[in-house]
């Protein structure tokens, strides 16, 4: 298996640099639970640069406008069609929020209005490492009534050639996991385990 690098996409619009402690937290979980060869540092890459094509996995997040430049649009399409995997997380966890509306509009413009579809709960993503028989785990932010006051019981995805190319979450996993990894000892169940599934799937699909 190739070496895993947590690559964050820097895009011109919006606030791409939210949840700054999340990558280190997820990398800690990957080291604890798996044998995946890891780069221990987050890598930030401008979406408009050629550096994005060196990544097997890419992450993007925010809660403001997503409006790609021409170069960002071209690279995003080339990257995912070339075998790359993007995990996009709305840190506002709101289906009618600005990030949600603008990101989904971008995906419709790039891949077609029907490209982004609800991911069934039986998808292999939910058993790629840990078993999540009920689909995506709920975040504490949803339960606390932030955003649209809904618990989203699904994720969305763009599937190309039988594999998830873009995984899209309204659940705000990024902010859920945005804490010092040493604080996991206070949790009854490690809430970053689903992130391990996402990476495991991205590295093997």
VOPA-161845 format. One record per residue (C-alpha): residue number from 1; chain; y, z, x; residue in one letter. Coordinates in nm, 2 decimals. Example, Ala and Ser with C-alpha at 12.3 -4.5 7.8 and 13.67 -1.06 7.14 Angstrom:
2
<vomi seq="1" mol="A" north="-0.45" up="0.78" east="1.23" type="a"/>
<vomi seq="2" mol="A" north="-0.11" up="0.71" east="1.37" type="s"/>
end
This chain:
205
<vomi seq="1" mol="A" north="0.00" up="0.00" east="0.00" type="x"/>
<vomi seq="2" mol="A" north="0.35" up="-0.08" east="0.13" type="x"/>
<vomi seq="3" mol="A" north="0.59" up="0.19" east="0.24" type="x"/>
<vomi seq="4" mol="A" north="0.79" up="0.33" east="-0.06" type="x"/>
<vomi seq="5" mol="A" north="1.17" up="0.34" east="-0.03" type="x"/>
<vomi seq="6" mol="A" north="1.38" up="0.48" east="-0.31" type="x"/>
<vomi seq="7" mol="A" north="1.65" up="0.20" east="-0.34" type="x"/>
<vomi seq="8" mol="A" north="1.95" up="0.26" east="-0.57" type="x"/>
<vomi seq="9" mol="A" north="2.14" up="-0.04" east="-0.69" type="x"/>
<vomi seq="10" mol="A" north="2.51" up="-0.03" east="-0.65" type="x"/>
<vomi seq="11" mol="A" north="2.68" up="-0.24" east="-0.91" type="x"/>
<vomi seq="12" mol="A" north="3.05" up="-0.32" east="-0.94" type="x"/>
<vomi seq="13" mol="A" north="3.12" up="-0.19" east="-1.28" type="x"/>
<vomi seq="14" mol="A" north="3.04" up="0.16" east="-1.42" type="x"/>
<vomi seq="15" mol="A" north="2.93" up="0.47" east="-1.23" type="x"/>
<vomi seq="16" mol="A" north="2.62" up="0.37" east="-1.04" type="x"/>
<vomi seq="17" mol="A" north="2.61" up="0.69" east="-0.83" type="x"/>
<vomi seq="18" mol="A" north="2.52" up="0.96" east="-1.09" type="x"/>
<vomi seq="19" mol="A" north="2.23" up="1.20" east="-1.05" type="x"/>
<vomi seq="20" mol="A" north="2.27" up="1.22" east="-0.67" type="x"/>
<vomi seq="21" mol="A" north="2.00" up="1.49" east="-0.62" type="x"/>
<vomi seq="22" mol="A" north="1.74" up="1.31" east="-0.82" type="x"/>
<vomi seq="23" mol="A" north="1.60" up="1.08" east="-0.54" type="x"/>
<vomi seq="24" mol="A" north="1.53" up="1.37" east="-0.31" type="x"/>
<vomi seq="25" mol="A" north="1.36" up="1.56" east="-0.59" type="x"/>
<vomi seq="26" mol="A" north="1.14" up="1.26" east="-0.68" type="x"/>
<vomi seq="27" mol="A" north="1.06" up="1.19" east="-0.32" type="x"/>
<vomi seq="28" mol="A" north="0.95" up="1.55" east="-0.28" type="x"/>
<vomi seq="29" mol="A" north="0.71" up="1.51" east="-0.58" type="x"/>
<vomi seq="30" mol="A" north="0.57" up="1.19" east="-0.44" type="x"/>
<vomi seq="31" mol="A" north="0.50" up="1.37" east="-0.11" type="x"/>
<vomi seq="32" mol="A" north="0.34" up="1.66" east="-0.29" type="x"/>
<vomi seq="33" mol="A" north="0.12" up="1.48" east="-0.53" type="x"/>
<vomi seq="34" mol="A" north="0.04" up="1.14" east="-0.37" type="x"/>
<vomi seq="35" mol="A" north="-0.06" up="0.98" east="-0.04" type="x"/>
<vomi seq="36" mol="A" north="0.21" up="0.71" east="-0.08" type="x"/>
<vomi seq="37" mol="A" north="0.38" up="0.63" east="0.26" type="x"/>
<vomi seq="38" mol="A" north="0.74" up="0.74" east="0.20" type="x"/>
<vomi seq="39" mol="A" north="1.08" up="0.68" east="0.35" type="x"/>
<vomi seq="40" mol="A" north="1.23" up="1.03" east="0.31" type="x"/>
<vomi seq="41" mol="A" north="1.58" up="0.90" east="0.24" type="x"/>
<vomi seq="42" mol="A" north="1.75" up="0.72" east="-0.05" type="x"/>
<vomi seq="43" mol="A" north="1.87" up="0.37" east="0.03" type="x"/>
<vomi seq="44" mol="A" north="2.18" up="0.24" east="-0.15" type="x"/>
<vomi seq="45" mol="A" north="2.21" up="-0.14" east="-0.17" type="x"/>
<vomi seq="46" mol="A" north="2.48" up="-0.34" east="-0.34" type="x"/>
<vomi seq="47" mol="A" north="2.32" up="-0.56" east="-0.60" type="x"/>
<vomi seq="48" mol="A" north="2.52" up="-0.86" east="-0.49" type="x"/>
<vomi seq="49" mol="A" north="2.38" up="-0.83" east="-0.13" type="x"/>
<vomi seq="50" mol="A" north="2.06" up="-0.98" east="0.01" type="x"/>
<vomi seq="51" mol="A" north="1.93" up="-0.63" east="0.09" type="x"/>
<vomi seq="52" mol="A" north="1.80" up="-0.59" east="-0.26" type="x"/>
<vomi seq="53" mol="A" north="1.52" up="-0.84" east="-0.18" type="x"/>
<vomi seq="54" mol="A" north="1.37" up="-0.60" east="0.07" type="x"/>
<vomi seq="55" mol="A" north="1.30" up="-0.35" east="-0.20" type="x"/>
<vomi seq="56" mol="A" north="0.97" up="-0.32" east="-0.40" type="x"/>
<vomi seq="57" mol="A" north="1.14" up="-0.06" east="-0.64" type="x"/>
<vomi seq="58" mol="A" north="1.50" up="-0.04" east="-0.74" type="x"/>
<vomi seq="59" mol="A" north="1.68" up="0.22" east="-0.95" type="x"/>
<vomi seq="60" mol="A" north="2.00" up="0.19" east="-1.15" type="x"/>
<vomi seq="61" mol="A" north="2.18" up="0.44" east="-1.37" type="x"/>
<vomi seq="62" mol="A" north="2.51" up="0.53" east="-1.52" type="x"/>
<vomi seq="63" mol="A" north="2.68" up="0.61" east="-1.85" type="x"/>
<vomi seq="64" mol="A" north="2.97" up="0.36" east="-1.84" type="x"/>
<vomi seq="65" mol="A" north="3.00" up="-0.02" east="-1.86" type="x"/>
<vomi seq="66" mol="A" north="2.74" up="-0.24" east="-1.71" type="x"/>
<vomi seq="67" mol="A" north="2.90" up="-0.58" east="-1.65" type="x"/>
<vomi seq="68" mol="A" north="2.74" up="-0.77" east="-1.36" type="x"/>
<vomi seq="69" mol="A" north="2.94" up="-1.01" east="-1.14" type="x"/>
<vomi seq="70" mol="A" north="2.80" up="-1.36" east="-1.10" type="x"/>
<vomi seq="71" mol="A" north="2.64" up="-1.26" east="-0.77" type="x"/>
<vomi seq="72" mol="A" north="2.49" up="-0.95" east="-0.92" type="x"/>
<vomi seq="73" mol="A" north="2.35" up="-1.15" east="-1.21" type="x"/>
<vomi seq="74" mol="A" north="2.19" up="-1.41" east="-0.98" type="x"/>
<vomi seq="75" mol="A" north="2.04" up="-1.15" east="-0.76" type="x"/>
<vomi seq="76" mol="A" north="1.91" up="-0.94" east="-1.04" type="x"/>
<vomi seq="77" mol="A" north="1.72" up="-1.23" east="-1.20" type="x"/>
<vomi seq="78" mol="A" north="1.59" up="-1.35" east="-0.86" type="x"/>
<vomi seq="79" mol="A" north="1.48" up="-1.01" east="-0.77" type="x"/>
<vomi seq="80" mol="A" north="1.28" up="-0.93" east="-1.08" type="x"/>
<vomi seq="81" mol="A" north="1.14" up="-1.28" east="-1.12" type="x"/>
<vomi seq="82" mol="A" north="1.03" up="-1.26" east="-0.75" type="x"/>
<vomi seq="83" mol="A" north="0.81" up="-0.95" east="-0.82" type="x"/>
<vomi seq="84" mol="A" north="1.07" up="-0.67" east="-0.79" type="x"/>
<vomi seq="85" mol="A" north="1.07" up="-0.37" east="-1.02" type="x"/>
<vomi seq="86" mol="A" north="1.39" up="-0.21" east="-1.17" type="x"/>
<vomi seq="87" mol="A" north="1.39" up="0.13" east="-1.34" type="x"/>
<vomi seq="88" mol="A" north="1.72" up="0.15" east="-1.53" type="x"/>
<vomi seq="89" mol="A" north="1.81" up="0.49" east="-1.69" type="x"/>
<vomi seq="90" mol="A" north="2.10" up="0.56" east="-1.93" type="x"/>
<vomi seq="91" mol="A" north="2.23" up="0.90" east="-1.82" type="x"/>
<vomi seq="92" mol="A" north="2.40" up="0.93" east="-2.16" type="x"/>
<vomi seq="93" mol="A" north="2.07" up="0.90" east="-2.35" type="x"/>
<vomi seq="94" mol="A" north="2.25" up="0.74" east="-2.64" type="x"/>
<vomi seq="95" mol="A" north="2.13" up="0.41" east="-2.80" type="x"/>
<vomi seq="96" mol="A" north="2.49" up="0.33" east="-2.91" type="x"/>
<vomi seq="97" mol="A" north="2.66" up="0.45" east="-2.59" type="x"/>
<vomi seq="98" mol="A" north="2.85" up="0.21" east="-2.36" type="x"/>
<vomi seq="99" mol="A" north="2.58" up="0.19" east="-2.09" type="x"/>
<vomi seq="100" mol="A" north="2.31" up="0.13" east="-2.35" type="x"/>
<vomi seq="101" mol="A" north="2.50" up="-0.14" east="-2.53" type="x"/>
<vomi seq="102" mol="A" north="2.63" up="-0.32" east="-2.22" type="x"/>
<vomi seq="103" mol="A" north="2.30" up="-0.30" east="-2.02" type="x"/>
<vomi seq="104" mol="A" north="2.10" up="-0.44" east="-2.31" type="x"/>
<vomi seq="105" mol="A" north="2.35" up="-0.71" east="-2.36" type="x"/>
<vomi seq="106" mol="A" north="2.32" up="-0.80" east="-1.99" type="x"/>
<vomi seq="107" mol="A" north="1.94" up="-0.82" east="-2.02" type="x"/>
<vomi seq="108" mol="A" north="1.97" up="-1.04" east="-2.33" type="x"/>
<vomi seq="109" mol="A" north="2.20" up="-1.28" east="-2.15" type="x"/>
<vomi seq="110" mol="A" north="1.98" up="-1.30" east="-1.85" type="x"/>
<vomi seq="111" mol="A" north="1.63" up="-1.31" east="-2.00" type="x"/>
<vomi seq="112" mol="A" north="1.68" up="-1.38" east="-2.37" type="x"/>
<vomi seq="113" mol="A" north="1.75" up="-1.17" east="-2.68" type="x"/>
<vomi seq="114" mol="A" north="1.39" up="-1.07" east="-2.73" type="x"/>
<vomi seq="115" mol="A" north="1.30" up="-1.00" east="-2.37" type="x"/>
<vomi seq="116" mol="A" north="1.36" up="-0.62" east="-2.38" type="x"/>
<vomi seq="117" mol="A" north="1.09" up="-0.48" east="-2.60" type="x"/>
<vomi seq="118" mol="A" north="0.96" up="-0.13" east="-2.69" type="x"/>
<vomi seq="119" mol="A" north="0.68" up="-0.03" east="-2.46" type="x"/>
<vomi seq="120" mol="A" north="0.36" up="0.08" east="-2.64" type="x"/>
<vomi seq="121" mol="A" north="0.24" up="0.43" east="-2.58" type="x"/>
<vomi seq="122" mol="A" north="-0.09" up="0.30" east="-2.47" type="x"/>
<vomi seq="123" mol="A" north="0.06" up="0.11" east="-2.18" type="x"/>
<vomi seq="124" mol="A" north="-0.10" up="0.17" east="-1.83" type="x"/>
<vomi seq="125" mol="A" north="0.24" up="0.31" east="-1.71" type="x"/>
<vomi seq="126" mol="A" north="0.15" up="0.63" east="-1.90" type="x"/>
<vomi seq="127" mol="A" north="-0.17" up="0.68" east="-1.70" type="x"/>
<vomi seq="128" mol="A" north="-0.07" up="0.53" east="-1.37" type="x"/>
<vomi seq="129" mol="A" north="-0.11" up="0.87" east="-1.20" type="x"/>
<vomi seq="130" mol="A" north="-0.06" up="1.16" east="-1.45" type="x"/>
<vomi seq="131" mol="A" north="-0.18" up="1.11" east="-1.81" type="x"/>
<vomi seq="132" mol="A" north="0.09" up="1.10" east="-2.08" type="x"/>
<vomi seq="133" mol="A" north="-0.11" up="1.01" east="-2.39" type="x"/>
<vomi seq="134" mol="A" north="0.20" up="1.05" east="-2.62" type="x"/>
<vomi seq="135" mol="A" north="0.41" up="0.81" east="-2.42" type="x"/>
<vomi seq="136" mol="A" north="0.73" up="0.90" east="-2.24" type="x"/>
<vomi seq="137" mol="A" north="0.79" up="1.28" east="-2.20" type="x"/>
<vomi seq="138" mol="A" north="1.09" up="1.42" east="-2.38" type="x"/>
<vomi seq="139" mol="A" north="1.38" up="1.55" east="-2.17" type="x"/>
<vomi seq="140" mol="A" north="1.55" up="1.88" east="-2.22" type="x"/>
<vomi seq="141" mol="A" north="1.88" up="1.69" east="-2.26" type="x"/>
<vomi seq="142" mol="A" north="1.74" up="1.52" east="-2.57" type="x"/>
<vomi seq="143" mol="A" north="1.62" up="1.85" east="-2.71" type="x"/>
<vomi seq="144" mol="A" north="1.95" up="2.01" east="-2.65" type="x"/>
<vomi seq="145" mol="A" north="2.13" up="1.76" east="-2.88" type="x"/>
<vomi seq="146" mol="A" north="2.33" up="1.57" east="-2.63" type="x"/>
<vomi seq="147" mol="A" north="2.40" up="1.20" east="-2.68" type="x"/>
<vomi seq="148" mol="A" north="2.29" up="1.06" east="-3.02" type="x"/>
<vomi seq="149" mol="A" north="2.09" up="1.38" east="-3.11" type="x"/>
<vomi seq="150" mol="A" north="1.77" up="1.18" east="-3.11" type="x"/>
<vomi seq="151" mol="A" north="1.44" up="1.22" east="-2.92" type="x"/>
<vomi seq="152" mol="A" north="1.35" up="0.86" east="-2.82" type="x"/>
<vomi seq="153" mol="A" north="0.98" up="0.83" east="-2.84" type="x"/>
<vomi seq="154" mol="A" north="0.96" up="0.50" east="-2.65" type="x"/>
<vomi seq="155" mol="A" north="1.09" up="0.32" east="-2.35" type="x"/>
<vomi seq="156" mol="A" north="1.18" up="-0.05" east="-2.34" type="x"/>
<vomi seq="157" mol="A" north="1.07" up="-0.31" east="-2.08" type="x"/>
<vomi seq="158" mol="A" north="1.10" up="-0.67" east="-1.98" type="x"/>
<vomi seq="159" mol="A" north="0.75" up="-0.79" east="-1.90" type="x"/>
<vomi seq="160" mol="A" north="0.71" up="-1.09" east="-1.68" type="x"/>
<vomi seq="161" mol="A" north="0.37" up="-1.24" east="-1.59" type="x"/>
<vomi seq="162" mol="A" north="0.19" up="-0.94" east="-1.74" type="x"/>
<vomi seq="163" mol="A" north="0.38" up="-0.67" east="-1.54" type="x"/>
<vomi seq="164" mol="A" north="0.68" up="-0.46" east="-1.62" type="x"/>
<vomi seq="165" mol="A" north="0.97" up="-0.61" east="-1.43" type="x"/>
<vomi seq="166" mol="A" north="1.25" up="-0.40" east="-1.58" type="x"/>
<vomi seq="167" mol="A" north="1.18" up="-0.05" east="-1.73" type="x"/>
<vomi seq="168" mol="A" north="1.46" up="0.08" east="-1.94" type="x"/>
<vomi seq="169" mol="A" north="1.51" up="0.44" east="-2.05" type="x"/>
<vomi seq="170" mol="A" north="1.75" up="0.60" east="-2.30" type="x"/>
<vomi seq="171" mol="A" north="1.61" up="0.94" east="-2.22" type="x"/>
<vomi seq="172" mol="A" north="1.82" up="1.04" east="-1.92" type="x"/>
<vomi seq="173" mol="A" north="1.54" up="1.11" east="-1.67" type="x"/>
<vomi seq="174" mol="A" north="1.79" up="1.08" east="-1.39" type="x"/>
<vomi seq="175" mol="A" north="2.00" up="1.38" east="-1.49" type="x"/>
<vomi seq="176" mol="A" north="1.69" up="1.57" east="-1.61" type="x"/>
<vomi seq="177" mol="A" north="1.56" up="1.54" east="-1.25" type="x"/>
<vomi seq="178" mol="A" north="1.90" up="1.60" east="-1.08" type="x"/>
<vomi seq="179" mol="A" north="1.84" up="1.94" east="-0.93" type="x"/>
<vomi seq="180" mol="A" north="1.73" up="2.08" east="-0.60" type="x"/>
<vomi seq="181" mol="A" north="1.35" up="2.03" east="-0.57" type="x"/>
<vomi seq="182" mol="A" north="1.31" up="2.40" east="-0.46" type="x"/>
<vomi seq="183" mol="A" north="1.40" up="2.50" east="-0.82" type="x"/>
<vomi seq="184" mol="A" north="1.08" up="2.34" east="-0.95" type="x"/>
<vomi seq="185" mol="A" north="0.91" up="2.67" east="-0.89" type="x"/>
<vomi seq="186" mol="A" north="1.09" up="2.80" east="-1.20" type="x"/>
<vomi seq="187" mol="A" north="0.94" up="2.53" east="-1.43" type="x"/>
<vomi seq="188" mol="A" north="0.62" up="2.58" east="-1.62" type="x"/>
<vomi seq="189" mol="A" north="0.54" up="2.21" east="-1.58" type="x"/>
<vomi seq="190" mol="A" north="0.70" up="1.99" east="-1.31" type="x"/>
<vomi seq="191" mol="A" north="0.93" up="1.76" east="-1.52" type="x"/>
<vomi seq="192" mol="A" north="0.94" up="1.50" east="-1.24" type="x"/>
<vomi seq="193" mol="A" north="0.57" up="1.40" east="-1.28" type="x"/>
<vomi seq="194" mol="A" north="0.66" up="1.10" east="-1.50" type="x"/>
<vomi seq="195" mol="A" north="0.87" up="0.97" east="-1.21" type="x"/>
<vomi seq="196" mol="A" north="0.55" up="0.97" east="-1.00" type="x"/>
<vomi seq="197" mol="A" north="0.39" up="0.75" east="-1.27" type="x"/>
<vomi seq="198" mol="A" north="0.68" up="0.51" east="-1.25" type="x"/>
<vomi seq="199" mol="A" north="0.67" up="0.47" east="-0.88" type="x"/>
<vomi seq="200" mol="A" north="0.29" up="0.45" east="-0.87" type="x"/>
<vomi seq="201" mol="A" north="0.30" up="0.17" east="-1.13" type="x"/>
<vomi seq="202" mol="A" north="0.58" up="-0.01" east="-0.95" type="x"/>
<vomi seq="203" mol="A" north="0.39" up="0.00" east="-0.62" type="x"/>
<vomi seq="204" mol="A" north="0.06" up="-0.13" east="-0.76" type="x"/>
<vomi seq="205" mol="A" north="0.15" up="-0.37" east="-1.05" type="x"/>
end
